[in-house]
């Protein structure tokens, strides 16, 4: 274990991002974060439009779908990972 985290942005929601989606399924629960890359790379269903921080929910929803766990669990895990990474 090298101790790094992997962060997923709107790209994980793109239909053609199969490799990113496969990685999203395999990253350990204690090693992922979610982000928006705002103002760029808006997630589906906002793709092609300006990106906003509140669109992070679409990234979280896609991760929940890919990993087969509830959205609330994705929120809990990503928040915990943020706090661990940044010593909050």
PyMOL Python script that loads the backbone (N, CA, C, O; Angstrom):
from pymol import cmd

cmd.read_pdbstr("""\
ATOM      1  N   UNK A   1       0.844  -1.184   0.000  1.00  0.00           N
ATOM      2  CA  UNK A   1       0.000   0.000   0.000  1.00  0.00           C
ATOM      3  C   UNK A   1       0.884   1.241   0.000  1.00  0.00           C
ATOM      4  O   UNK A   1       1.701   1.432   0.901  1.00  0.00           O
ATOM      5  N   UNK A   2       0.717   2.071  -1.004  1.00  0.00           N
ATOM      6  CA  UNK A   2       1.502   3.296  -1.124  1.00  0.00           C
ATOM      7  C   UNK A   2       0.858   4.470  -0.397  1.00  0.00           C
ATOM      8  O   UNK A   2       1.462   5.539  -0.308  1.00  0.00           O
ATOM      9  N   UNK A   3      -0.344   4.297   0.121  1.00  0.00           N
ATOM     10  CA  UNK A   3      -0.990   5.338   0.904  1.00  0.00           C
ATOM     11  C   UNK A   3      -1.667   6.438   0.112  1.00  0.00           C
ATOM     12  O   UNK A   3      -1.991   7.485   0.673  1.00  0.00           O
ATOM     13  N   UNK A   4      -1.890   6.232  -1.178  1.00  0.00           N
ATOM     14  CA  UNK A   4      -2.512   7.292  -1.962  1.00  0.00           C
ATOM     15  C   UNK A   4      -4.027   7.114  -2.055  1.00  0.00           C
ATOM     16  O   UNK A   4      -4.566   6.040  -1.787  1.00  0.00           O
ATOM     17  N   UNK A   5      -4.694   8.199  -2.442  1.00  0.00           N
ATOM     18  CA  UNK A   5      -6.136   8.208  -2.657  1.00  0.00           C
ATOM     19  C   UNK A   5      -6.397   8.433  -4.141  1.00  0.00           C
ATOM     20  O   UNK A   5      -5.573   9.023  -4.839  1.00  0.00           O
ATOM     21  N   UNK A   6      -7.526   7.970  -4.613  1.00  0.00           N
ATOM     22  CA  UNK A   6      -7.953   8.216  -5.988  1.00  0.00           C
ATOM     23  C   UNK A   6      -9.256   8.998  -5.923  1.00  0.00           C
ATOM     24  O   UNK A   6     -10.195   8.613  -5.226  1.00  0.00           O
ATOM     25  N   UNK A   7      -9.299  10.101  -6.660  1.00  0.00           N
ATOM     26  CA  UNK A   7     -10.483  10.945  -6.672  1.00  0.00           C
ATOM     27  C   UNK A   7     -11.206  10.796  -8.005  1.00  0.00           C
ATOM     28  O   UNK A   7     -10.581  10.782  -9.066  1.00  0.00           O
ATOM     29  N   UNK A   8     -12.514  10.685  -7.937  1.00  0.00           N
ATOM     30  CA  UNK A   8     -13.336  10.533  -9.134  1.00  0.00           C
ATOM     31  C   UNK A   8     -14.131  11.803  -9.379  1.00  0.00           C
ATOM     32  O   UNK A   8     -14.716  12.381  -8.463  1.00  0.00           O
ATOM     33  N   UNK A   9     -14.139  12.220 -10.634  1.00  0.00           N
ATOM     34  CA  UNK A   9     -14.858  13.424 -11.053  1.00  0.00           C
ATOM     35  C   UNK A   9     -15.982  13.018 -12.000  1.00  0.00           C
ATOM     36  O   UNK A   9     -16.318  11.838 -12.106  1.00  0.00           O
ATOM     37  N   UNK A  10     -16.557  13.993 -12.681  1.00  0.00           N
ATOM     38  CA  UNK A  10     -17.644  13.732 -13.616  1.00  0.00           C
ATOM     39  C   UNK A  10     -17.303  12.750 -14.711  1.00  0.00           C
ATOM     40  O   UNK A  10     -18.201  12.149 -15.300  1.00  0.00           O
ATOM     41  N   UNK A  11     -16.032  12.573 -14.997  1.00  0.00           N
ATOM     42  CA  UNK A  11     -15.619  11.636 -16.039  1.00  0.00           C
ATOM     43  C   UNK A  11     -16.162  10.237 -15.767  1.00  0.00           C
ATOM     44  O   UNK A  11     -16.492   9.512 -16.706  1.00  0.00           O
ATOM     45  N   UNK A  12     -16.260   9.851 -14.506  1.00  0.00           N
ATOM     46  CA  UNK A  12     -16.735   8.503 -14.176  1.00  0.00           C
ATOM     47  C   UNK A  12     -18.175   8.279 -14.651  1.00  0.00           C
ATOM     48  O   UNK A  12     -18.604   7.132 -14.780  1.00  0.00           O
ATOM     49  N   UNK A  13     -18.921   9.344 -14.910  1.00  0.00           N
ATOM     50  CA  UNK A  13     -20.306   9.217 -15.368  1.00  0.00           C
ATOM     51  C   UNK A  13     -20.418   9.098 -16.886  1.00  0.00           C
ATOM     52  O   UNK A  13     -21.495   8.798 -17.400  1.00  0.00           O
ATOM     53  N   UNK A  14     -19.323   9.329 -17.610  1.00  0.00           N
ATOM     54  CA  UNK A  14     -19.362   9.316 -19.072  1.00  0.00           C
ATOM     55  C   UNK A  14     -19.518   7.883 -19.587  1.00  0.00           C
ATOM     56  O   UNK A  14     -18.893   6.957 -19.070  1.00  0.00           O
ATOM     57  N   UNK A  15     -20.349   7.715 -20.600  1.00  0.00           N
ATOM     58  CA  UNK A  15     -20.619   6.390 -21.166  1.00  0.00           C
ATOM     59  C   UNK A  15     -19.345   5.703 -21.666  1.00  0.00           C
ATOM     60  O   UNK A  15     -19.209   4.486 -21.542  1.00  0.00           O
ATOM     61  N   UNK A  16     -18.421   6.471 -22.224  1.00  0.00           N
ATOM     62  CA  UNK A  16     -17.204   5.893 -22.799  1.00  0.00           C
ATOM     63  C   UNK A  16     -16.050   5.778 -21.806  1.00  0.00           C
ATOM     64  O   UNK A  16     -14.925   5.485 -22.211  1.00  0.00           O
ATOM     65  N   UNK A  17     -16.299   5.998 -20.533  1.00  0.00           N
ATOM     66  CA  UNK A  17     -15.240   5.964 -19.504  1.00  0.00           C
ATOM     67  C   UNK A  17     -15.193   4.603 -18.815  1.00  0.00           C
ATOM     68  O   UNK A  17     -15.145   4.528 -17.587  1.00  0.00           O
ATOM     69  N   UNK A  18     -15.208   3.542 -19.593  1.00  0.00           N
ATOM     70  CA  UNK A  18     -15.272   2.185 -19.040  1.00  0.00           C
ATOM     71  C   UNK A  18     -14.082   1.860 -18.145  1.00  0.00           C
ATOM     72  O   UNK A  18     -14.249   1.219 -17.108  1.00  0.00           O
ATOM     73  N   UNK A  19     -12.884   2.291 -18.529  1.00  0.00           N
ATOM     74  CA  UNK A  19     -11.705   2.004 -17.695  1.00  0.00           C
ATOM     75  C   UNK A  19     -11.800   2.715 -16.348  1.00  0.00           C
ATOM     76  O   UNK A  19     -11.491   2.129 -15.310  1.00  0.00           O
ATOM     77  N   UNK A  20     -12.221   3.958 -16.366  1.00  0.00           N
ATOM     78  CA  UNK A  20     -12.382   4.715 -15.120  1.00  0.00           C
ATOM     79  C   UNK A  20     -13.445   4.049 -14.252  1.00  0.00           C
ATOM     80  O   UNK A  20     -13.284   3.954 -13.035  1.00  0.00           O
ATOM     81  N   UNK A  21     -14.516   3.594 -14.865  1.00  0.00           N
ATOM     82  CA  UNK A  21     -15.578   2.929 -14.119  1.00  0.00           C
ATOM     83  C   UNK A  21     -15.100   1.617 -13.501  1.00  0.00           C
ATOM     84  O   UNK A  21     -15.501   1.276 -12.389  1.00  0.00           O
ATOM     85  N   UNK A  22     -14.256   0.887 -14.205  1.00  0.00           N
ATOM     86  CA  UNK A  22     -13.704  -0.355 -13.648  1.00  0.00           C
ATOM     87  C   UNK A  22     -12.813  -0.057 -12.442  1.00  0.00           C
ATOM     88  O   UNK A  22     -12.843  -0.779 -11.445  1.00  0.00           O
ATOM     89  N   UNK A  23     -12.030   0.998 -12.539  1.00  0.00           N
ATOM     90  CA  UNK A  23     -11.198   1.399 -11.398  1.00  0.00           C
ATOM     91  C   UNK A  23     -12.088   1.788 -10.221  1.00  0.00           C
ATOM     92  O   UNK A  23     -11.811   1.424  -9.078  1.00  0.00           O
ATOM     93  N   UNK A  24     -13.152   2.524 -10.503  1.00  0.00           N
ATOM     94  CA  UNK A  24     -14.068   2.975  -9.445  1.00  0.00           C
ATOM     95  C   UNK A  24     -14.680   1.803  -8.684  1.00  0.00           C
ATOM     96  O   UNK A  24     -14.975   1.921  -7.495  1.00  0.00           O
ATOM     97  N   UNK A  25     -14.869   0.691  -9.355  1.00  0.00           N
ATOM     98  CA  UNK A  25     -15.416  -0.504  -8.704  1.00  0.00           C
ATOM     99  C   UNK A  25     -14.412  -1.161  -7.761  1.00  0.00           C
ATOM    100  O   UNK A  25     -14.800  -1.840  -6.810  1.00  0.00           O
ATOM    101  N   UNK A  26     -13.124  -0.959  -8.025  1.00  0.00           N
ATOM    102  CA  UNK A  26     -12.082  -1.721  -7.333  1.00  0.00           C
ATOM    103  C   UNK A  26     -11.318  -0.963  -6.254  1.00  0.00           C
ATOM    104  O   UNK A  26     -10.665  -1.584  -5.415  1.00  0.00           O
ATOM    105  N   UNK A  27     -11.384   0.352  -6.258  1.00  0.00           N
ATOM    106  CA  UNK A  27     -10.646   1.136  -5.264  1.00  0.00           C
ATOM    107  C   UNK A  27     -11.195   0.807  -3.875  1.00  0.00           C
ATOM    108  O   UNK A  27     -12.411   0.794  -3.681  1.00  0.00           O
ATOM    109  N   UNK A  28     -10.317   0.544  -2.914  1.00  0.00           N
ATOM    110  CA  UNK A  28     -10.796   0.238  -1.559  1.00  0.00           C
ATOM    111  C   UNK A  28     -11.658   1.367  -0.985  1.00  0.00           C
ATOM    112  O   UNK A  28     -11.472   2.538  -1.316  1.00  0.00           O
ATOM    113  N   UNK A  29     -12.590   0.995  -0.130  1.00  0.00           N
ATOM    114  CA  UNK A  29     -13.511   1.971   0.471  1.00  0.00           C
ATOM    115  C   UNK A  29     -12.810   3.092   1.215  1.00  0.00           C
ATOM    116  O   UNK A  29     -13.361   4.185   1.345  1.00  0.00           O
ATOM    117  N   UNK A  30     -11.615   2.842   1.701  1.00  0.00           N
ATOM    118  CA  UNK A  30     -10.905   3.873   2.469  1.00  0.00           C
ATOM    119  C   UNK A  30      -9.909   4.661   1.624  1.00  0.00           C
ATOM    120  O   UNK A  30      -9.040   5.340   2.172  1.00  0.00           O
ATOM    121  N   UNK A  31     -10.023   4.581   0.277  1.00  0.00           N
ATOM    122  CA  UNK A  31      -9.040   5.233  -0.591  1.00  0.00           C
ATOM    123  C   UNK A  31      -9.630   6.044  -1.730  1.00  0.00           C
ATOM    124  O   UNK A  31      -8.903   6.395  -2.660  1.00  0.00           O
ATOM    125  N   UNK A  32     -10.924   6.358  -1.695  1.00  0.00           N
ATOM    126  CA  UNK A  32     -11.478   7.165  -2.782  1.00  0.00           C
ATOM    127  C   UNK A  32     -12.053   8.476  -2.260  1.00  0.00           C
ATOM    128  O   UNK A  32     -12.481   8.588  -1.111  1.00  0.00           O
ATOM    129  N   UNK A  33     -12.044   9.457  -3.147  1.00  0.00           N
ATOM    130  CA  UNK A  33     -12.658  10.762  -2.914  1.00  0.00           C
ATOM    131  C   UNK A  33     -13.524  11.076  -4.126  1.00  0.00           C
ATOM    132  O   UNK A  33     -13.406  10.424  -5.164  1.00  0.00           O
ATOM    133  N   UNK A  34     -14.390  12.068  -3.996  1.00  0.00           N
ATOM    134  CA  UNK A  34     -15.184  12.521  -5.133  1.00  0.00           C
ATOM    135  C   UNK A  34     -15.007  14.025  -5.284  1.00  0.00           C
ATOM    136  O   UNK A  34     -14.794  14.744  -4.308  1.00  0.00           O
ATOM    137  N   UNK A  35     -15.099  14.485  -6.533  1.00  0.00           N
ATOM    138  CA  UNK A  35     -14.908  15.901  -6.845  1.00  0.00           C
ATOM    139  C   UNK A  35     -15.688  16.245  -8.102  1.00  0.00           C
ATOM    140  O   UNK A  35     -16.300  15.377  -8.724  1.00  0.00           O
ATOM    141  N   UNK A  36     -15.659  17.532  -8.474  1.00  0.00           N
ATOM    142  CA  UNK A  36     -16.386  17.953  -9.675  1.00  0.00           C
ATOM    143  C   UNK A  36     -15.485  18.393 -10.821  1.00  0.00           C
ATOM    144  O   UNK A  36     -15.911  18.306 -11.972  1.00  0.00           O
ATOM    145  N   UNK A  37     -14.283  18.853 -10.576  1.00  0.00           N
ATOM    146  CA  UNK A  37     -13.447  19.496 -11.598  1.00  0.00           C
ATOM    147  C   UNK A  37     -14.112  20.763 -12.133  1.00  0.00           C
ATOM    148  O   UNK A  37     -13.826  21.193 -13.250  1.00  0.00           O
ATOM    149  N   UNK A  38     -14.986  21.351 -11.347  1.00  0.00           N
ATOM    150  CA  UNK A  38     -15.703  22.553 -11.729  1.00  0.00           C
ATOM    151  C   UNK A  38     -14.719  23.661 -12.100  1.00  0.00           C
ATOM    152  O   UNK A  38     -13.740  23.854 -11.378  1.00  0.00           O
ATOM    153  N   UNK A  39     -14.927  24.382 -13.169  1.00  0.00           N
ATOM    154  CA  UNK A  39     -16.111  24.484 -14.011  1.00  0.00           C
ATOM    155  C   UNK A  39     -16.090  23.576 -15.239  1.00  0.00           C
ATOM    156  O   UNK A  39     -16.921  23.734 -16.134  1.00  0.00           O
ATOM    157  N   UNK A  40     -15.159  22.637 -15.294  1.00  0.00           N
ATOM    158  CA  UNK A  40     -15.020  21.776 -16.473  1.00  0.00           C
ATOM    159  C   UNK A  40     -15.547  20.374 -16.201  1.00  0.00           C
ATOM    160  O   UNK A  40     -15.798  20.009 -15.052  1.00  0.00           O
ATOM    161  N   UNK A  41     -15.712  19.591 -17.264  1.00  0.00           N
ATOM    162  CA  UNK A  41     -16.051  18.171 -17.194  1.00  0.00           C
ATOM    163  C   UNK A  41     -17.301  17.879 -16.371  1.00  0.00           C
ATOM    164  O   UNK A  41     -17.280  17.051 -15.460  1.00  0.00           O
ATOM    165  N   UNK A  42     -18.372  18.559 -16.700  1.00  0.00           N
ATOM    166  CA  UNK A  42     -19.641  18.324 -16.001  1.00  0.00           C
ATOM    167  C   UNK A  42     -20.068  16.869 -16.161  1.00  0.00           C
ATOM    168  O   UNK A  42     -19.912  16.287 -17.235  1.00  0.00           O
ATOM    169  N   UNK A  43     -20.605  16.285 -15.100  1.00  0.00           N
ATOM    170  CA  UNK A  43     -21.045  14.893 -15.171  1.00  0.00           C
ATOM    171  C   UNK A  43     -22.346  14.746 -15.958  1.00  0.00           C
ATOM    172  O   UNK A  43     -23.102  15.705 -16.116  1.00  0.00           O
ATOM    173  N   UNK A  44     -22.590  13.546 -16.443  1.00  0.00           N
ATOM    174  CA  UNK A  44     -23.897  13.215 -17.001  1.00  0.00           C
ATOM    175  C   UNK A  44     -24.886  13.317 -15.838  1.00  0.00           C
ATOM    176  O   UNK A  44     -24.614  12.719 -14.797  1.00  0.00           O
ATOM    177  N   UNK A  45     -25.976  14.005 -15.933  1.00  0.00           N
ATOM    178  CA  UNK A  45     -26.705  14.445 -17.115  1.00  0.00           C
ATOM    179  C   UNK A  45     -26.452  15.896 -17.515  1.00  0.00           C
ATOM    180  O   UNK A  45     -27.196  16.431 -18.337  1.00  0.00           O
ATOM    181  N   UNK A  46     -25.440  16.544 -16.969  1.00  0.00           N
ATOM    182  CA  UNK A  46     -25.147  17.944 -17.262  1.00  0.00           C
ATOM    183  C   UNK A  46     -24.001  18.105 -18.253  1.00  0.00           C
ATOM    184  O   UNK A  46     -23.541  19.222 -18.492  1.00  0.00           O
ATOM    185  N   UNK A  47     -23.545  17.021 -18.821  1.00  0.00           N
ATOM    186  CA  UNK A  47     -22.402  17.048 -19.726  1.00  0.00           C
ATOM    187  C   UNK A  47     -22.634  18.057 -20.851  1.00  0.00           C
ATOM    188  O   UNK A  47     -23.723  18.145 -21.418  1.00  0.00           O
ATOM    189  N   UNK A  48     -21.572  18.818 -21.157  1.00  0.00           N
ATOM    190  CA  UNK A  48     -21.655  19.833 -22.195  1.00  0.00           C
ATOM    191  C   UNK A  48     -22.059  21.202 -21.681  1.00  0.00           C
ATOM    192  O   UNK A  48     -22.063  22.178 -22.431  1.00  0.00           O
ATOM    193  N   UNK A  49     -22.396  21.272 -20.412  1.00  0.00           N
ATOM    194  CA  UNK A  49     -22.778  22.537 -19.783  1.00  0.00           C
ATOM    195  C   UNK A  49     -21.710  22.908 -18.761  1.00  0.00           C
ATOM    196  O   UNK A  49     -20.863  22.077 -18.431  1.00  0.00           O
ATOM    197  N   UNK A  50     -21.733  24.142 -18.254  1.00  0.00           N
ATOM    198  CA  UNK A  50     -20.790  24.483 -17.184  1.00  0.00           C
ATOM    199  C   UNK A  50     -21.007  23.570 -15.976  1.00  0.00           C
ATOM    200  O   UNK A  50     -22.133  23.167 -15.683  1.00  0.00           O
ATOM    201  N   UNK A  51     -19.940  23.259 -15.298  1.00  0.00           N
ATOM    202  CA  UNK A  51     -19.982  22.381 -14.131  1.00  0.00           C
ATOM    203  C   UNK A  51     -20.048  23.228 -12.861  1.00  0.00           C
ATOM    204  O   UNK A  51     -19.463  24.309 -12.800  1.00  0.00           O
ATOM    205  N   UNK A  52     -20.747  22.742 -11.866  1.00  0.00           N
ATOM    206  CA  UNK A  52     -20.886  23.433 -10.585  1.00  0.00           C
ATOM    207  C   UNK A  52     -20.616  22.461  -9.443  1.00  0.00           C
ATOM    208  O   UNK A  52     -20.834  21.259  -9.591  1.00  0.00           O
ATOM    209  N   UNK A  53     -20.141  22.969  -8.301  1.00  0.00           N
ATOM    210  CA  UNK A  53     -19.829  22.088  -7.170  1.00  0.00           C
ATOM    211  C   UNK A  53     -20.984  21.187  -6.736  1.00  0.00           C
ATOM    212  O   UNK A  53     -20.750  20.053  -6.318  1.00  0.00           O
ATOM    213  N   UNK A  54     -22.223  21.667  -6.826  1.00  0.00           N
ATOM    214  CA  UNK A  54     -23.339  20.826  -6.379  1.00  0.00           C
ATOM    215  C   UNK A  54     -23.591  19.626  -7.294  1.00  0.00           C
ATOM    216  O   UNK A  54     -24.390  18.753  -6.956  1.00  0.00           O
ATOM    217  N   UNK A  55     -22.924  19.572  -8.437  1.00  0.00           N
ATOM    218  CA  UNK A  55     -23.051  18.415  -9.325  1.00  0.00           C
ATOM    219  C   UNK A  55     -22.262  17.213  -8.820  1.00  0.00           C
ATOM    220  O   UNK A  55     -22.311  16.142  -9.426  1.00  0.00           O
ATOM    221  N   UNK A  56     -21.549  17.377  -7.736  1.00  0.00           N
ATOM    222  CA  UNK A  56     -20.820  16.255  -7.149  1.00  0.00           C
ATOM    223  C   UNK A  56     -21.782  15.115  -6.812  1.00  0.00           C
ATOM    224  O   UNK A  56     -21.373  13.957  -6.728  1.00  0.00           O
ATOM    225  N   UNK A  57     -23.047  15.442  -6.622  1.00  0.00           N
ATOM    226  CA  UNK A  57     -24.043  14.402  -6.318  1.00  0.00           C
ATOM    227  C   UNK A  57     -24.154  13.391  -7.454  1.00  0.00           C
ATOM    228  O   UNK A  57     -24.415  12.215  -7.203  1.00  0.00           O
ATOM    229  N   UNK A  58     -23.960  13.826  -8.697  1.00  0.00           N
ATOM    230  CA  UNK A  58     -24.031  12.902  -9.828  1.00  0.00           C
ATOM    231  C   UNK A  58     -22.844  11.941  -9.833  1.00  0.00           C
ATOM    232  O   UNK A  58     -22.977  10.776 -10.209  1.00  0.00           O
ATOM    233  N   UNK A  59     -21.699  12.437  -9.415  1.00  0.00           N
ATOM    234  CA  UNK A  59     -20.507  11.583  -9.288  1.00  0.00           C
ATOM    235  C   UNK A  59     -20.754  10.544  -8.199  1.00  0.00           C
ATOM    236  O   UNK A  59     -20.476   9.360  -8.388  1.00  0.00           O
ATOM    237  N   UNK A  60     -21.272  10.989  -7.072  1.00  0.00           N
ATOM    238  CA  UNK A  60     -21.558  10.075  -5.958  1.00  0.00           C
ATOM    239  C   UNK A  60     -22.599   9.032  -6.360  1.00  0.00           C
ATOM    240  O   UNK A  60     -22.464   7.856  -6.023  1.00  0.00           O
ATOM    241  N   UNK A  61     -23.624   9.457  -7.070  1.00  0.00           N
ATOM    242  CA  UNK A  61     -24.655   8.510  -7.514  1.00  0.00           C
ATOM    243  C   UNK A  61     -24.076   7.446  -8.434  1.00  0.00           C
ATOM    244  O   UNK A  61     -24.431   6.271  -8.333  1.00  0.00           O
ATOM    245  N   UNK A  62     -23.183   7.856  -9.334  1.00  0.00           N
ATOM    246  CA  UNK A  62     -22.573   6.883 -10.250  1.00  0.00           C
ATOM    247  C   UNK A  62     -21.681   5.914  -9.484  1.00  0.00           C
ATOM    248  O   UNK A  62     -21.692   4.715  -9.764  1.00  0.00           O
ATOM    249  N   UNK A  63     -20.914   6.413  -8.526  1.00  0.00           N
ATOM    250  CA  UNK A  63     -20.078   5.516  -7.719  1.00  0.00           C
ATOM    251  C   UNK A  63     -20.939   4.525  -6.948  1.00  0.00           C
ATOM    252  O   UNK A  63     -20.591   3.348  -6.856  1.00  0.00           O
ATOM    253  N   UNK A  64     -22.041   4.976  -6.402  1.00  0.00           N
ATOM    254  CA  UNK A  64     -22.945   4.077  -5.677  1.00  0.00           C
ATOM    255  C   UNK A  64     -23.463   2.984  -6.609  1.00  0.00           C
ATOM    256  O   UNK A  64     -23.506   1.811  -6.240  1.00  0.00           O
ATOM    257  N   UNK A  65     -23.848   3.374  -7.802  1.00  0.00           N
ATOM    258  CA  UNK A  65     -24.329   2.408  -8.794  1.00  0.00           C
ATOM    259  C   UNK A  65     -23.243   1.395  -9.151  1.00  0.00           C
ATOM    260  O   UNK A  65     -23.485   0.188  -9.141  1.00  0.00           O
ATOM    261  N   UNK A  66     -22.056   1.887  -9.462  1.00  0.00           N
ATOM    262  CA  UNK A  66     -20.956   1.010  -9.875  1.00  0.00           C
ATOM    263  C   UNK A  66     -20.529   0.051  -8.772  1.00  0.00           C
ATOM    264  O   UNK A  66     -20.211  -1.109  -9.034  1.00  0.00           O
ATOM    265  N   UNK A  67     -20.522   0.539  -7.551  1.00  0.00           N
ATOM    266  CA  UNK A  67     -20.042  -0.259  -6.425  1.00  0.00           C
ATOM    267  C   UNK A  67     -21.145  -1.092  -5.772  1.00  0.00           C
ATOM    268  O   UNK A  67     -20.872  -1.954  -4.937  1.00  0.00           O
ATOM    269  N   UNK A  68     -22.398  -0.826  -6.162  1.00  0.00           N
ATOM    270  CA  UNK A  68     -23.516  -1.588  -5.630  1.00  0.00           C
ATOM    271  C   UNK A  68     -23.784  -1.334  -4.159  1.00  0.00           C
ATOM    272  O   UNK A  68     -24.167  -2.239  -3.418  1.00  0.00           O
ATOM    273  N   UNK A  69     -23.576  -0.081  -3.744  1.00  0.00           N
ATOM    274  CA  UNK A  69     -23.841   0.293  -2.352  1.00  0.00           C
ATOM    275  C   UNK A  69     -24.704   1.553  -2.333  1.00  0.00           C
ATOM    276  O   UNK A  69     -24.740   2.289  -3.319  1.00  0.00           O
ATOM    277  N   UNK A  70     -25.394   1.810  -1.229  1.00  0.00           N
ATOM    278  CA  UNK A  70     -26.273   2.984  -1.164  1.00  0.00           C
ATOM    279  C   UNK A  70     -25.509   4.305  -1.288  1.00  0.00           C
ATOM    280  O   UNK A  70     -24.352   4.418  -0.882  1.00  0.00           O
ATOM    281  N   UNK A  71     -26.180   5.280  -1.850  1.00  0.00           N
ATOM    282  CA  UNK A  71     -25.612   6.622  -1.989  1.00  0.00           C
ATOM    283  C   UNK A  71     -25.164   7.170  -0.639  1.00  0.00           C
ATOM    284  O   UNK A  71     -24.112   7.801  -0.548  1.00  0.00           O
ATOM    285  N   UNK A  72     -25.940   6.938   0.395  1.00  0.00           N
ATOM    286  CA  UNK A  72     -25.574   7.423   1.735  1.00  0.00           C
ATOM    287  C   UNK A  72     -24.242   6.841   2.191  1.00  0.00           C
ATOM    288  O   UNK A  72     -23.481   7.513   2.888  1.00  0.00           O
ATOM    289  N   UNK A  73     -23.952   5.611   1.810  1.00  0.00           N
ATOM    290  CA  UNK A  73     -22.684   4.982   2.186  1.00  0.00           C
ATOM    291  C   UNK A  73     -21.524   5.633   1.427  1.00  0.00           C
ATOM    292  O   UNK A  73     -20.449   5.829   1.994  1.00  0.00           O
ATOM    293  N   UNK A  74     -21.731   5.966   0.165  1.00  0.00           N
ATOM    294  CA  UNK A  74     -20.702   6.678  -0.607  1.00  0.00           C
ATOM    295  C   UNK A  74     -20.409   8.014   0.060  1.00  0.00           C
ATOM    296  O   UNK A  74     -19.245   8.387   0.211  1.00  0.00           O
ATOM    297  N   UNK A  75     -21.446   8.734   0.459  1.00  0.00           N
ATOM    298  CA  UNK A  75     -21.269  10.029   1.131  1.00  0.00           C
ATOM    299  C   UNK A  75     -20.507   9.854   2.435  1.00  0.00           C
ATOM    300  O   UNK A  75     -19.597  10.628   2.732  1.00  0.00           O
ATOM    301  N   UNK A  76     -20.869   8.852   3.206  1.00  0.00           N
ATOM    302  CA  UNK A  76     -20.194   8.587   4.480  1.00  0.00           C
ATOM    303  C   UNK A  76     -18.717   8.256   4.267  1.00  0.00           C
ATOM    304  O   UNK A  76     -17.845   8.806   4.939  1.00  0.00           O
ATOM    305  N   UNK A  77     -18.449   7.359   3.332  1.00  0.00           N
ATOM    306  CA  UNK A  77     -17.067   6.938   3.089  1.00  0.00           C
ATOM    307  C   UNK A  77     -16.215   8.075   2.539  1.00  0.00           C
ATOM    308  O   UNK A  77     -15.089   8.281   2.992  1.00  0.00           O
ATOM    309  N   UNK A  78     -16.742   8.815   1.568  1.00  0.00           N
ATOM    310  CA  UNK A  78     -15.942   9.894   0.976  1.00  0.00           C
ATOM    311  C   UNK A  78     -15.689  11.006   1.991  1.00  0.00           C
ATOM    312  O   UNK A  78     -14.615  11.607   1.988  1.00  0.00           O
ATOM    313  N   UNK A  79     -16.651  11.285   2.847  1.00  0.00           N
ATOM    314  CA  UNK A  79     -16.445  12.285   3.903  1.00  0.00           C
ATOM    315  C   UNK A  79     -15.378  11.822   4.888  1.00  0.00           C
ATOM    316  O   UNK A  79     -14.499  12.594   5.270  1.00  0.00           O
ATOM    317  N   UNK A  80     -15.458  10.583   5.287  1.00  0.00           N
ATOM    318  CA  UNK A  80     -14.461  10.026   6.204  1.00  0.00           C
ATOM    319  C   UNK A  80     -13.068  10.057   5.567  1.00  0.00           C
ATOM    320  O   UNK A  80     -12.088  10.397   6.228  1.00  0.00           O
ATOM    321  N   UNK A  81     -12.988   9.705   4.298  1.00  0.00           N
ATOM    322  CA  UNK A  81     -11.696   9.709   3.607  1.00  0.00           C
ATOM    323  C   UNK A  81     -11.117  11.115   3.512  1.00  0.00           C
ATOM    324  O   UNK A  81      -9.913  11.310   3.681  1.00  0.00           O
ATOM    325  N   UNK A  82     -11.974  12.093   3.240  1.00  0.00           N
ATOM    326  CA  UNK A  82     -11.538  13.491   3.218  1.00  0.00           C
ATOM    327  C   UNK A  82     -10.966  13.888   4.578  1.00  0.00           C
ATOM    328  O   UNK A  82      -9.882  14.466   4.664  1.00  0.00           O
ATOM    329  N   UNK A  83     -11.702  13.573   5.628  1.00  0.00           N
ATOM    330  CA  UNK A  83     -11.264  13.927   6.979  1.00  0.00           C
ATOM    331  C   UNK A  83      -9.944  13.249   7.336  1.00  0.00           C
ATOM    332  O   UNK A  83      -9.085  13.858   7.973  1.00  0.00           O
ATOM    333  N   UNK A  84      -9.785  12.015   6.936  1.00  0.00           N
ATOM    334  CA  UNK A  84      -8.536  11.291   7.203  1.00  0.00           C
ATOM    335  C   UNK A  84      -7.381  11.905   6.419  1.00  0.00           C
ATOM    336  O   UNK A  84      -6.309  12.149   6.972  1.00  0.00           O
ATOM    337  N   UNK A  85      -7.602  12.150   5.141  1.00  0.00           N
ATOM    338  CA  UNK A  85      -6.541  12.692   4.285  1.00  0.00           C
ATOM    339  C   UNK A  85      -6.076  14.062   4.759  1.00  0.00           C
ATOM    340  O   UNK A  85      -4.876  14.335   4.790  1.00  0.00           O
ATOM    341  N   UNK A  86      -7.010  14.917   5.123  1.00  0.00           N
ATOM    342  CA  UNK A  86      -6.674  16.282   5.494  1.00  0.00           C
ATOM    343  C   UNK A  86      -6.651  16.513   7.003  1.00  0.00           C
ATOM    344  O   UNK A  86      -6.662  17.655   7.462  1.00  0.00           O
ATOM    345  N   UNK A  87      -6.619  15.443   7.757  1.00  0.00           N
ATOM    346  CA  UNK A  87      -6.524  15.515   9.225  1.00  0.00           C
ATOM    347  C   UNK A  87      -7.564  16.451   9.825  1.00  0.00           C
ATOM    348  O   UNK A  87      -7.229  17.303  10.647  1.00  0.00           O
ATOM    349  N   UNK A  88      -8.797  16.303   9.430  1.00  0.00           N
ATOM    350  CA  UNK A  88      -9.893  17.156   9.930  1.00  0.00           C
ATOM    351  C   UNK A  88     -10.552  16.509  11.120  1.00  0.00           C
ATOM    352  O   UNK A  88     -11.493  17.067  11.684  1.00  0.00           O
TER     353      UNK A  88
END
""", "prot")
cmd.dss("prot")
cmd.show_as("cartoon", "prot")
cmd.util.cbc("prot")
cmd.orient("prot")
